[in-house]
Amino acid sequence: MRTRVQAVLLVFGILVVAAFAVPLLLFTASDRTQQLVLARSSSLDRFASLMDQAAATGDTSAVVAEARRYTRLYGEPLVVTDVRRVPVVQTGGMRAADPAVAPLIDAALRNQTAHPGGPLRPWSRGHRTFAQPAGTGTRVTGAVVMRASVGAAARDITRSWAAVLAGTALVALACTALARAATRWVVSPLRRLDRAVGQLAAGLPPEQTSAGGPPELRQLATGFNRMASTVTAALEQQRRLVADTSHQMRNPMAALRLRVDALHTHLPASADRTYNGVTGELDRLETLLDDMLALAAAEHRAGELTVTDGTDARCDAAAVALSQHRRWEPVAHRAGITLTTDAPAPVTAACTDRELTQITDILLDNAIKYAGGPGARITLGCTAEGSHAVLTVTDDGPGLDPDELARATTRFWRSARQSGTAGTGLGLAIAEQLLSGREGRLELRPARPRGLRARALVPRAPGEDGTP
């Protein structure tokens, strides 16, 4: 927005300056051209008067001497003829018989004055030719033709234009500075407001926007600050409620587990089934609390990365995949599942080891739980695809239907076919939040011929994909 507003103001300023400068440039050129014409017309009048006197007296010495003196002084040639087209004096190499001069002499003898039209410009070169009849009234006694140089006039116009353009440049610079100051005055509050909105949308406490700029923006900033304070307080209360609830529930649950464990020795054998059910529910509640806290932490981290620069984080995704293979292989072996890892080449991802390890834990845990039991196979792979590092977990289990794939990352959702398997339905939601914070994504696709393929796409670190 700042660029657009500044561009509009600059264009307006340029148009205003141009509307002032262009007519001034044209006026200075026209004025200097008129001065040249007036000066040469005065000289022509003088030679025409001398020629008229020579025609009356028959003595042409005065006009000849004056013409030669003029050419020596100003370097401009002259041709003066009598009424019969006979040259009286010719100077500077110009002749009455020249193709460009003869028509002008004829026009002057017909009592017509020839003054070249069109204003001069700084780039004008060469000369302008003037012609004027000699005589009084309708009686023509001769003709005077003068070839005037335009070099001096062009240089004067160049200096005038340079002064005008220099003044125009100063005015343009002043307009630019004024446009930048006005744009900053208007846009800076909007930029602060936009930054605060981004922080608020990410769930972080926004900075208080200063009430600057036009009155309308000051009023908007004041209203936003009030709204942000209310929303931030509500979010903080919600976050604190989740944290306090989780913390407060852990202590009673730990005490409950101790009491249940102590009670076990006093129960008859017939109560073992009930005891196992109670401890199983306790395990499920503890897992649910851990997953809820992990999801809350992932959402908070994703919000922080939305408004902060996290591009300095990087890790070797291939090394993480190999490390996770070593950690999960015993777990898979106990479940009767074969876990293999494609030998990956180093791929640098724009995230931390901890984040990518947590994502891999979730995907491998889900695959081992739902792969189908003993004899199943799980493949862990890591590749580079364009600007992303891709960590893939593929199993040959029952997989998910298209409708189930669309709902798989929904919180607390679990497939009806897996109702007897331990889990809370929060794992994929946590992985998706972690990836979204790094501008990545989670893709779930059917594997061929059967099974599920989970792909975690993380942007590669700057410079690793050919970008600066």
C-alpha positions in Angstrom: 0.0 0.0 0.0 2.8 2.4 0.8 4.3 2.0 -2.6 1.0 2.5 -4.3 0.2 5.7 -2.3 3.7 7.0 -2.8 3.5 6.3 -6.6 0.2 8.1 -6.9 1.6 11.2 -5.0 4.7 11.2 -7.1 2.8 10.9 -10.4 0.6 13.8 -9.3 3.7 15.8 -8.4 5.4 15.0 -11.7 2.3 16.1 -13.6 2.1 19.4 -11.7 5.8 20.1 -12.2 5.6 19.2 -15.9 2.5 21.4 -16.3 4.7 24.3 -15.0 8.0 23.4 -16.6 7.0 22.5 -20.2 5.2 25.8 -20.9 8.2 27.6 -19.4 10.6 25.7 -21.6 8.5 26.5 -24.7 8.2 30.2 -23.7 12.0 30.6 -23.3 12.7 29.0 -26.6 10.0 31.1 -28.3 11.2 34.3 -26.6 14.8 33.8 -27.7 13.7 33.0 -31.3 11.7 36.2 -31.3 14.7 38.2 -30.1 16.8 36.7 -33.0 14.1 37.6 -35.5 13.8 41.2 -34.1 17.5 41.7 -34.1 17.9 40.5 -37.7 14.9 42.5 -38.9 16.4 45.6 -37.5 19.6 44.9 -39.4 17.6 44.2 -42.6 15.8 47.5 -42.1 19.1 49.3 -42.0 20.5 47.7 -45.1 17.2 48.3 -46.9 17.3 52.0 -46.0 20.9 52.2 -47.3 19.9 50.5 -50.5 17.0 52.8 -51.0 19.4 55.8 -50.6 21.8 54.2 -53.1 19.0 53.8 -55.6 18.1 57.5 -55.2 21.7 58.8 -55.4 23.3 56.1 -57.5 26.1 55.8 -55.0 26.3 52.2 -53.6 29.6 52.6 -51.7 27.9 53.1 -48.3 25.8 50.0 -48.5 28.7 47.9 -49.8 31.0 49.1 -47.1 28.4 48.6 -44.4 27.6 45.1 -45.6 31.2 44.0 -45.6 31.8 45.5 -42.2 28.7 43.6 -40.9 29.9 40.3 -42.2 33.4 40.8 -40.8 31.9 41.6 -37.4 29.1 39.0 -37.1 30.2 36.4 -39.7 26.8 36.4 -41.4 26.7 36.7 -45.2 24.6 39.3 -47.1 23.3 39.8 -50.6 21.9 43.1 -51.7 20.5 43.5 -55.2 18.9 46.4 -57.1 15.4 46.2 -58.6 16.8 44.5 -61.8 18.2 41.6 -59.6 21.7 42.8 -60.2 23.9 42.2 -57.1 25.1 45.3 -55.4 27.1 43.5 -52.8 27.6 39.8 -51.9 29.5 38.8 -48.8 30.4 35.6 -46.9 30.2 33.4 -49.9 26.5 33.8 -50.5 25.5 34.6 -54.1 22.3 35.9 -55.6 22.2 33.0 -58.0 22.2 30.4 -55.2 19.1 28.1 -55.5 18.1 28.9 -51.9 18.7 32.7 -52.3 17.1 33.4 -55.7 13.5 32.7 -54.6 13.9 35.0 -51.6 15.1 37.8 -53.9 12.2 37.3 -56.2 9.8 37.5 -53.2 11.4 40.6 -51.8 11.2 42.3 -55.2 7.5 41.6 -55.1 7.5 43.6 -51.9 7.3 40.4 -49.7 9.2 39.9 -46.5 10.6 36.4 -45.7 11.2 35.6 -42.0 11.7 31.9 -41.2 9.0 30.5 -38.8 9.3 27.9 -36.0 10.9 28.4 -32.6 14.5 27.4 -32.0 15.6 24.5 -29.7 18.8 23.7 -27.9 19.6 21.2 -30.6 19.0 23.7 -33.5 22.0 24.0 -35.8 22.8 25.8 -39.1 21.2 29.1 -40.0 18.0 30.9 -40.8 17.7 33.1 -44.0 15.8 36.4 -43.9 14.7 38.6 -46.9 13.3 42.1 -47.0 12.5 44.6 -49.9 14.2 48.0 -50.1 12.1 51.0 -50.8 9.3 53.0 -49.4 5.6 52.3 -49.7 4.8 50.3 -52.8 8.0 51.4 -54.6 10.6 48.6 -54.4 14.2 49.7 -55.1 16.0 46.4 -54.3 16.2 43.4 -52.1 18.3 42.4 -49.0 18.9 38.7 -48.1 20.7 37.8 -44.9 21.8 34.3 -43.6 21.8 34.5 -39.8 23.5 31.8 -37.6 21.4 30.3 -34.9 24.3 28.9 -32.8 24.4 31.8 -30.2 20.6 31.7 -29.8 20.6 27.9 -29.4 23.3 28.2 -26.7 21.2 30.8 -24.9 18.2 28.5 -25.1 20.3 25.6 -23.7 21.4 27.7 -20.7 17.8 28.8 -20.1 16.5 25.2 -20.4 19.3 24.0 -18.1 18.2 26.5 -15.4 14.6 25.6 -15.8 15.3 21.9 -15.6 17.5 22.3 -12.6 14.8 24.2 -10.8 12.3 21.5 -11.9 14.6 18.8 -10.5 14.8 20.6 -7.2 11.0 20.9 -7.1 10.6 17.2 -8.0 13.0 16.2 -5.2 11.0 18.3 -2.8 7.8 16.7 -4.0 9.4 13.3 -3.6 10.4 14.1 0.0 7.0 15.4 0.7 5.3 12.3 -0.8 7.5 10.0 1.3 6.8 12.0 4.4 3.1 12.0 3.7 3.0 8.3 2.8 4.9 7.4 6.0 2.5 9.5 8.0 -0.5 7.7 6.6 0.9 4.2 6.1 3.1 3.6 9.2 0.2 3.3 11.5 -1.4 0.8 9.1 1.9 -1.3 9.1 2.0 -1.3 12.9 -1.7 -2.3 12.9 -1.1 -5.1 10.4 1.8 -6.5 12.5 -0.4 -6.4 15.6 -3.3 -8.1 13.7 -0.8 -10.9 12.6 0.3 -11.4 16.2 -3.3 -11.5 17.4 -4.3 -14.0 14.7 -1.3 -16.2 15.8 -2.6 -16.2 19.3 0.3 -14.0 20.6 -0.1 -10.9 22.7 0.0 -8.0 20.2 2.0 -4.9 20.7 0.0 -1.7 21.5 -0.3 0.3 18.3 0.6 3.9 18.7 -2.2 6.4 17.8 -0.5 8.2 14.9 -1.4 9.4 11.4 -4.7 10.9 10.3 -7.5 11.1 12.9 -9.4 8.2 11.3 -6.4 5.9 11.7 -5.9 7.1 15.3 -9.5 6.2 16.1 -9.0 2.8 14.4 -5.8 2.1 16.4 -7.5 3.0 19.6 -10.4 0.7 18.9 -8.1 -2.1 17.9 -6.1 -1.8 21.1 -9.3 -2.1 23.1 -10.3 -5.2 21.1 -6.8 -6.8 21.2 -6.7 -6.4 25.0 -10.1 -8.2 25.3 -9.2 -11.0 22.9 -5.7 -11.4 24.4 -7.1 -11.7 27.9 -9.6 -14.3 26.7 -6.9 -16.3 24.9 -4.6 -16.1 27.9 -7.4 -17.3 30.2 -8.2 -20.2 27.9 -4.5 -21.1 27.7 -4.1 -20.9 31.4 -7.2 -23.0 31.9 -5.8 -25.8 29.8 -2.4 -25.6 31.5 -3.9 -25.4 35.0 -6.4 -28.1 34.3 -3.8 -30.5 33.0 -1.5 -29.7 35.9 -4.3 -30.1 38.5 -5.5 -33.3 37.0 -2.1 -34.9 37.0 -1.8 -34.9 40.8 -5.2 -36.5 41.5 -4.5 -39.0 38.7 -1.1 -39.9 40.2 -2.7 -40.3 43.6 -5.5 -42.3 42.1 -3.1 -44.6 40.4 -1.2 -45.1 43.7 -4.4 -45.9 45.5 -5.5 -48.3 42.8 -2.1 -50.0 42.8 -2.3 -50.3 46.6 -5.8 -51.7 46.4 -4.8 -54.4 43.9 -3.2 -56.5 46.6 -6.5 -56.6 48.6 -8.7 -57.5 45.6 -9.8 -61.1 44.9 -8.8 -62.7 41.7 -12.3 -62.2 40.3 -11.7 -58.4 40.4 -8.6 -58.5 38.1 -10.7 -57.7 35.0 -12.2 -54.6 36.7 -8.7 -53.6 37.9 -7.2 -53.9 34.5 -10.0 -51.9 33.0 -9.4 -49.1 35.6 -5.7 -49.0 35.0 -6.3 -49.0 31.2 -8.6 -46.0 31.5 -6.0 -44.2 33.7 -3.4 -44.9 31.0 -5.7 -43.5 28.4 -6.5 -40.4 30.4 -2.7 -39.7 31.0 -2.1 -40.2 27.3 -4.9 -37.8 26.5 -3.5 -35.2 28.8 -0.1 -35.5 27.2 -1.5 -35.2 23.7 -3.6 -32.2 24.6 -0.6 -30.4 26.1 1.4 -31.3 23.0 -1.3 -30.0 20.7 -1.5 -26.8 22.7 2.3 -26.4 22.5 2.2 -27.1 18.7 -0.5 -24.5 18.1 1.4 -21.9 20.2 4.6 -22.6 18.4 2.9 -22.4 15.0 1.5 -19.0 16.0 5.0 -17.8 17.0 6.5 -18.9 13.7 3.7 -17.0 11.8 4.9 -13.6 13.1 8.6 -14.4 13.7 11.5 -15.3 11.4 12.2 -19.0 11.8 14.3 -19.4 8.6 17.5 -19.8 10.7 16.3 -23.3 11.9 17.7 -26.2 9.9 18.4 -29.9 10.4 19.4 -32.9 8.3 16.1 -34.7 7.6 17.9 -37.8 6.4 19.9 -38.0 9.7 16.6 -37.7 11.7 15.1 -40.5 9.6 18.0 -42.8 10.3 18.0 -42.0 14.0 14.2 -42.6 14.2 14.6 -45.9 12.4 17.1 -47.1 15.2 14.7 -45.9 17.9 11.5 -47.5 16.5 12.9 -50.7 15.1 12.7 -52.5 18.4 9.1 -51.4 18.9 8.2 -52.6 15.4 10.0 -55.9 16.0 8.0 -56.5 19.2 4.8 -55.9 17.2 6.0 -58.4 14.5 6.3 -55.6 12.0 9.3 -55.1 9.6 10.5 -51.5 9.6 12.9 -50.6 6.7 14.4 -47.2 5.8 15.5 -46.1 2.3 19.1 -45.1 2.4 18.6 -41.3 2.1 21.1 -38.7 0.9 21.5 -35.6 3.2 18.5 -33.2 2.9 18.5 -30.0 4.9 15.1 -29.0 6.2 14.1 -25.6 7.5 13.0 -26.8 11.0 14.6 -28.1 14.2 15.6 -31.7 14.9 13.1 -31.8 17.8 10.2 -30.8 15.5 11.0 -33.2 12.8 11.6 -36.0 15.4 8.2 -35.4 17.0 6.5 -35.5 13.6 8.3 -38.8 12.7 7.3 -40.2 16.1 3.7 -39.5 15.4 3.7 -41.0 11.9 5.6 -44.2 12.9 3.5 -44.6 16.0 0.3 -44.5 13.9 1.7 -46.8 11.3 2.8 -49.5 13.9 -0.6 -49.2 15.6 -2.7 -49.5 12.5 -0.5 -51.4 10.0 -2.3 -54.7 10.6 -0.2 -56.6 13.1 2.5 -59.3 12.7 3.8 -59.7 9.2 3.1 -56.1 8.2 5.8 -53.9 6.6 6.5 -50.2 7.2 8.9 -48.1 5.1 10.5 -44.9 6.2 11.9 -42.7 3.5 13.4 -39.2 3.1 13.8 -37.4 -0.2 14.1 -33.9 -1.7 11.3 -32.8 -4.0 11.8 -29.3 -5.4 11.8 -26.8 -2.6 10.6 -29.3 0.1 12.2 -32.1 2.1 9.7 -35.0 2.2 9.6 -37.5 5.0 7.4 -40.5 4.0 6.0 -43.3 6.2 4.3 -46.1 4.1 2.5 -49.1 5.5 0.7 -52.0 4.0 -2.2 -52.1 6.5 -5.9 -51.6 5.8 -5.5 -47.9 5.0 -8.3 -45.4 5.1 -11.3 -44.7 2.9 -11.5 -41.4 1.0 -14.0 -40.0 3.5 -11.7 -41.1 6.3 -8.7 -39.5 4.7 -10.5 -36.2 4.6 -11.2 -36.4 8.4 -8.0 -38.0 9.5 -6.4 -34.8 10.9 -9.5 -33.8 12.8 -9.0 -33.6 16.5 -10.1 -36.7 18.5 -11.2 -38.4 15.3 -10.5 -42.1 15.0 -11.6 -44.7 12.5 -14.5 -46.9 13.6 -12.4 -49.9 12.6 -9.7 -49.0 15.1 -11.9 -48.4 18.1 -10.1 -51.1 20.1 -6.7 -49.6 19.5 -5.1 -47.3 22.1 -4.9 -43.7 21.0 -6.6 -40.3 21.4 -7.0 -39.1 17.8 -4.7 -36.1 18.3 -1.5 -37.3 16.8 -2.0 -36.3 13.2 -3.5 -32.9 14.3 -0.3 -32.3 16.3 1.8 -33.2 13.3 -0.2 -30.9 11.0 0.2 -28.0 13.4 3.9 -28.5 13.6 4.2 -28.6 9.9 1.9 -25.6 9.3 4.1 -23.5 11.6 7.0 -24.1 9.2 4.9 -23.5 6.1 4.8 -27.2 5.4 1.9 -29.6 5.1 0.8 -33.2 5.8 -0.4 -35.4 3.0 -2.3 -38.6 3.5 -2.7 -40.9 0.4 -3.6 -44.5 -0.2 -0.6 -46.8 -0.8 -0.5 -49.3 -3.6 -1.6 -52.0 -3.6 -2.9 -51.4 -0.1 -2.1 -49.4 3.0 -1.5 -45.7 3.8 1.2 -43.3 2.8 1.8 -40.3 5.1 4.0 -37.5 3.7 5.4 -34.7 5.8 6.6 -31.9 3.6 8.9 -29.3 5.1 10.5 -26.4 3.2 14.2 -26.9 2.5 16.6 -24.5 4.2 17.5 -21.4 2.2 20.3 -22.1 -0.3 19.6 -25.9 -0.3 17.1 -25.7 -3.1 19.0 -23.3 -5.3 17.3 -20.2 -3.8 19.3 -17.4 -2.0 
